[in-house]
């Protein structure tokens, strides 16, 4: 399995990582509806069996439940993947979510995550959101302390802009950035990705298929039938006037993929991986069928999918010999 170095760390990750946001289940503010834990565990282990070597989660996913499910899935495995998780989104006994980058709050969060994940050290610990912005320095200083203490190996951020990255870098090295990145939201291409590349910051993008919109399987009927505790039901990208454009784009990707025996989702993922600044992409999984052997982003030994050249989707897939089926 081909891997690529994440920034300047000693983590060499596969182009795809397993995203466990939906694994957290429903019943909370940003849930995806009900989820069967046994299906989640099967999906995680199937993805790892295909060679994927990192899992991304967060404390807030399912209000701690996603981390617990990840731990269950990895129990008894001789070879464990890298585990990435996040802090800064906290909740009370009623499930109300708020943001904190206070040192004491982050230290409580990391202890809770270590307990739920059943590990002694977290491979990559990330600030989930730069919120409150006035607490960025305090929060990043706390992560730096945790790294020195050995509770986490590397530290990164998510959803930061260039100015916020620079504020953190004045305190300690930023090992990675996790931004949203897709054909629907390509904003990071112009400034943030070049900045990360020039400063040796690894990039793992999330929502490359915009939470299922670009899989080619999303329909208005399906969206209308989303349960009330699926955050997508009320998201602007899943409503008009944006929905028309997004479904049109998914149809375009289907047509491109049809010429290469690939799905719209595969083309969408390939597009995010076309730039050398992007180390990997997070692909969410809920069922065993989410990952089928294998993918244009999981090349055979000797294939070179990464290049400074800006591949178009069609140029990328011509260099691919495997397929993946992704369901949401």
C-alpha positions as CSV (number, residue, x, y, z in Angstrom):
1,X,0.0,0.0,0.0
2,X,1.4,3.3,-1.0
3,X,1.7,6.0,1.7
4,X,2.7,9.6,1.9
5,X,4.4,11.5,4.7
6,X,2.0,13.8,6.7
7,X,3.9,17.1,6.8
8,X,7.2,16.7,8.6
9,X,5.9,14.0,11.0
10,X,7.0,10.3,10.9
11,X,3.4,9.4,10.1
12,X,3.1,7.8,6.6
13,X,-0.6,7.6,5.8
14,X,-2.6,6.1,3.0
15,X,-4.4,8.4,0.5
16,X,-7.7,7.5,2.1
17,X,-8.5,7.5,5.8
18,X,-11.6,6.2,7.5
19,X,-13.9,9.0,8.8
20,X,-16.0,8.2,11.8
21,X,-18.3,11.2,12.1
22,X,-21.4,9.2,11.1
23,X,-20.3,6.3,13.4
24,X,-21.3,8.5,16.3
25,X,-25.0,7.9,15.4
26,X,-28.0,10.1,15.9
27,X,-29.6,11.9,18.8
28,X,-27.2,14.9,18.9
29,X,-26.9,18.2,17.2
30,X,-24.7,17.2,14.2
31,X,-25.7,13.5,14.0
32,X,-26.4,11.5,10.8
33,X,-29.4,9.6,12.2
34,X,-29.5,6.2,13.8
35,X,-26.4,3.9,13.3
36,X,-25.9,0.3,14.1
37,X,-22.6,-0.1,16.1
38,X,-22.0,-3.6,14.7
39,X,-22.2,-2.2,11.1
40,X,-19.8,0.5,12.1
41,X,-17.3,-1.9,13.6
42,X,-17.5,-4.2,10.5
43,X,-17.0,-1.2,8.2
44,X,-13.9,-0.1,10.1
45,X,-12.3,-3.5,10.1
46,X,-13.1,-4.0,6.4
47,X,-11.5,-0.7,5.6
48,X,-8.4,-1.6,7.6
49,X,-8.3,-5.0,5.9
50,X,-8.0,-3.2,2.5
51,X,-4.9,-1.4,3.8
52,X,-6.3,1.9,5.1
53,X,-4.0,2.9,8.0
54,X,-5.6,5.8,9.8
55,X,-8.9,6.6,11.4
56,X,-10.2,10.2,12.0
57,X,-12.7,10.8,14.7
58,X,-13.5,13.5,17.3
59,X,-14.7,13.7,20.9
60,X,-17.9,15.4,19.9
61,X,-19.0,12.8,17.3
62,X,-21.9,11.2,19.0
63,X,-20.9,13.0,22.2
64,X,-18.1,10.5,22.8
65,X,-19.7,7.5,21.2
66,X,-17.7,7.5,18.0
67,X,-14.4,7.2,19.9
68,X,-15.9,4.3,21.9
69,X,-16.9,2.5,18.7
70,X,-13.5,3.0,17.2
71,X,-11.9,1.4,20.4
72,X,-14.3,-1.6,20.1
73,X,-13.4,-2.1,16.5
74,X,-9.7,-2.1,17.2
75,X,-9.8,-4.4,20.2
76,X,-7.6,-7.4,19.8
77,X,-6.0,-6.2,16.5
78,X,-2.3,-7.0,16.4
79,X,-1.6,-4.1,14.0
80,X,-3.4,-0.9,14.9
81,X,-3.9,2.1,12.6
82,X,-3.0,5.6,13.4
83,X,-5.8,7.3,15.5
84,X,-6.5,11.0,14.9
85,X,-9.1,12.8,17.1
86,X,-10.1,16.4,17.9
87,X,-10.9,18.7,20.8
88,X,-12.6,22.1,21.4
89,X,-16.3,21.1,21.0
90,X,-17.7,20.3,24.5
91,X,-21.2,19.4,25.7
92,X,-23.2,19.5,28.9
93,X,-25.4,16.9,30.5
94,X,-28.3,17.9,28.2
95,X,-26.2,17.5,25.1
96,X,-25.9,21.2,24.4
97,X,-22.6,21.8,22.4
98,X,-20.3,24.8,22.9
99,X,-16.7,25.6,22.1
100,X,-13.8,26.0,24.4
101,X,-10.0,26.4,23.8
102,X,-9.3,26.9,27.5
103,X,-6.3,25.0,28.8
104,X,-8.1,23.2,31.5
105,X,-11.0,22.2,29.2
106,X,-8.6,20.7,26.6
107,X,-6.7,18.8,29.3
108,X,-10.0,17.3,30.5
109,X,-10.9,16.4,26.9
110,X,-7.7,14.6,26.1
111,X,-8.0,12.5,29.2
112,X,-11.6,11.6,28.2
113,X,-10.5,10.7,24.7
114,X,-7.6,8.6,25.8
115,X,-10.0,6.7,28.1
116,X,-12.7,6.2,25.4
117,X,-10.2,5.2,22.7
118,X,-8.4,2.9,25.2
119,X,-4.9,4.1,24.1
120,X,-2.0,5.6,26.0
121,X,-1.1,8.1,23.3
122,X,-3.1,9.8,20.5
123,X,-1.2,9.9,17.2
124,X,-2.6,13.2,16.0
125,X,-4.6,15.6,18.3
126,X,-6.4,18.4,16.5
127,X,-8.2,21.6,17.4
128,X,-11.6,21.0,15.8
129,X,-12.6,24.7,15.3
130,X,-10.8,28.0,15.9
131,X,-13.6,29.1,18.3
132,X,-13.4,31.2,20.3
133,X,-10.8,32.9,18.1
134,X,-9.6,34.9,21.2
135,X,-8.5,31.6,22.8
136,X,-6.4,30.2,19.9
137,X,-3.1,30.9,21.6
138,X,-4.2,29.3,24.9
139,X,-5.6,26.3,23.2
140,X,-2.5,25.7,21.0
141,X,-0.2,26.2,24.0
142,X,-2.2,23.4,25.7
143,X,-1.7,21.0,22.8
144,X,2.0,21.8,22.8
145,X,2.1,20.8,26.4
146,X,0.3,17.6,25.7
147,X,2.8,16.8,23.0
148,X,5.8,17.4,25.4
149,X,4.1,15.2,28.0
150,X,3.7,12.3,25.5
151,X,-0.1,12.2,25.7
152,X,-0.2,13.0,22.0
153,X,2.5,12.4,19.3
154,X,1.6,15.3,16.9
155,X,-0.7,18.3,16.9
156,X,-2.8,19.8,14.2
157,X,-5.8,22.0,13.5
158,X,-9.0,21.9,11.6
159,X,-10.9,24.7,9.8
160,X,-8.1,27.3,10.4
161,X,-7.4,30.1,7.9
162,X,-3.8,31.3,7.1
163,X,-3.8,34.0,9.8
164,X,-5.0,31.6,12.4
165,X,-2.3,29.1,11.3
166,X,0.4,31.8,11.7
167,X,-0.8,32.6,15.2
168,X,-0.5,28.9,16.2
169,X,2.9,28.6,14.4
170,X,4.3,31.4,16.6
171,X,3.9,29.1,19.6
172,X,4.7,25.6,18.2
173,X,4.9,23.7,14.9
174,X,1.5,22.9,13.2
175,X,1.9,19.4,12.0
176,X,-1.4,19.2,10.0
177,X,-4.4,21.0,8.8
178,X,-7.8,19.4,8.2
179,X,-9.9,21.7,6.0
180,X,-13.2,21.0,4.1
181,X,-12.4,20.4,0.4
182,X,-14.5,19.4,-2.5
183,X,-15.7,20.5,-5.9
184,X,-18.5,22.2,-4.0
185,X,-16.2,23.9,-1.6
186,X,-12.8,24.4,-3.3
187,X,-11.9,27.6,-1.4
188,X,-8.7,26.3,0.2
189,X,-7.0,25.8,-3.2
190,X,-6.0,29.5,-3.7
191,X,-4.3,30.5,-0.4
192,X,-4.5,27.9,2.3
193,X,-3.1,24.8,0.5
194,X,-0.1,26.7,-1.0
195,X,0.7,28.1,2.5
196,X,0.6,24.6,4.0
197,X,2.8,23.2,1.3
198,X,5.4,25.9,1.6
199,X,5.5,25.5,5.4
200,X,5.6,21.7,5.5
201,X,2.1,21.3,7.0
202,X,0.4,18.1,6.1
203,X,-3.2,18.4,4.8
204,X,-6.0,15.8,5.3
205,X,-9.2,17.1,3.7
206,X,-12.7,16.2,4.9
207,X,-16.0,15.9,3.1
208,X,-14.4,15.3,-0.4
209,X,-17.9,14.2,-1.5
210,X,-19.7,16.9,0.4
211,X,-21.3,14.5,2.9
212,X,-22.8,12.3,0.1
213,X,-23.9,15.0,-2.3
214,X,-21.3,14.0,-4.9
215,X,-21.6,10.3,-4.7
216,X,-24.1,10.2,-7.6
217,X,-26.6,8.5,-5.4
218,X,-28.2,11.5,-3.7
219,X,-31.7,12.5,-4.7
220,X,-34.3,15.0,-3.6
221,X,-36.5,12.2,-2.4
222,X,-33.7,10.7,-0.3
223,X,-33.0,14.1,1.3
224,X,-36.7,14.6,2.1
225,X,-36.7,11.3,3.8
226,X,-33.7,12.0,6.0
227,X,-34.5,11.6,9.7
228,X,-34.9,14.8,11.7
229,X,-31.6,14.1,13.6
230,X,-29.6,14.0,10.3
231,X,-27.8,17.4,10.2
232,X,-27.9,17.3,6.4
233,X,-31.7,17.6,6.3
234,X,-31.5,21.4,7.1
235,X,-28.1,22.2,5.6
236,X,-28.1,24.9,2.8
237,X,-26.2,22.6,0.4
238,X,-29.0,20.1,0.6
239,X,-31.7,22.7,-0.1
240,X,-32.6,24.9,-3.0
241,X,-31.3,27.0,-4.6
242,X,-27.9,25.2,-4.0
243,X,-29.2,21.7,-4.3
244,X,-30.0,22.0,-8.0
245,X,-26.4,23.0,-8.8
246,X,-25.0,20.3,-6.5
247,X,-27.0,17.5,-8.1
248,X,-26.1,18.8,-11.5
249,X,-22.4,18.6,-10.6
250,X,-22.9,15.0,-9.3
251,X,-24.5,14.1,-12.6
252,X,-21.5,15.6,-14.4
253,X,-19.1,13.5,-12.4
254,X,-21.2,10.4,-13.1
255,X,-20.8,11.0,-16.8
256,X,-17.1,11.5,-16.5
257,X,-16.7,8.3,-14.4
258,X,-18.8,6.3,-16.8
259,X,-16.1,6.5,-19.4
260,X,-13.6,5.0,-17.0
261,X,-15.8,2.6,-15.1
262,X,-15.7,4.7,-11.9
263,X,-18.4,6.3,-9.8
264,X,-19.1,10.0,-9.3
265,X,-17.8,9.7,-5.7
266,X,-14.5,8.3,-6.9
267,X,-14.0,11.2,-9.3
268,X,-14.8,13.6,-6.5
269,X,-12.2,12.1,-4.2
270,X,-9.6,11.9,-7.0
271,X,-10.2,15.7,-7.6
272,X,-9.2,16.5,-4.0
273,X,-6.1,14.4,-4.2
274,X,-4.9,16.0,-7.5
275,X,-2.7,18.5,-5.7
276,X,0.6,17.7,-4.1
277,X,-0.3,19.8,-1.0
278,X,-3.0,17.3,-0.1
279,X,-1.7,14.3,1.8
280,X,-4.9,12.4,2.2
281,X,-8.7,12.5,2.2
282,X,-11.2,11.4,4.8
283,X,-13.9,9.1,3.5
284,X,-16.8,8.5,5.9
285,X,-18.0,4.9,6.4
286,X,-21.2,3.5,7.9
287,X,-21.6,0.0,6.4
288,X,-19.4,-2.9,5.3
289,X,-20.2,-1.9,1.7
290,X,-18.7,1.5,2.1
291,X,-15.3,0.3,1.0
292,X,-14.9,-2.3,-1.7
293,X,-11.6,-3.4,-3.1
294,X,-10.1,-1.1,-4.0
295,X,-9.8,2.6,-5.2
296,X,-8.1,5.0,-7.5
297,X,-6.7,6.5,-4.3
298,X,-5.4,3.1,-3.2
299,X,-2.9,2.3,-5.9
300,X,-0.9,-0.9,-6.6
301,X,2.7,-0.9,-5.6
302,X,4.7,1.0,-8.1
303,X,1.8,3.3,-9.3
304,X,2.4,7.0,-8.8
305,X,-0.8,8.9,-8.3
306,X,0.9,11.9,-6.6
307,X,2.6,14.5,-8.7
308,X,2.9,18.3,-8.7
309,X,1.0,18.2,-11.9
310,X,-2.6,19.4,-11.5
311,X,-4.5,16.3,-12.7
312,X,-7.9,16.7,-14.1
313,X,-10.3,13.9,-12.9
314,X,-10.1,12.1,-16.3
315,X,-6.3,12.3,-16.3
316,X,-6.2,11.0,-12.7
317,X,-8.4,8.0,-13.3
318,X,-6.5,6.9,-16.5
319,X,-3.7,6.2,-14.1
320,X,-5.9,4.0,-11.9
321,X,-6.6,0.3,-12.1
322,X,-8.8,-0.3,-9.0
323,X,-12.3,0.7,-8.0
324,X,-14.1,1.4,-4.8
325,X,-17.8,1.5,-4.0
326,X,-18.8,4.2,-1.5
327,X,-22.3,4.3,0.0
328,X,-23.7,7.0,2.3
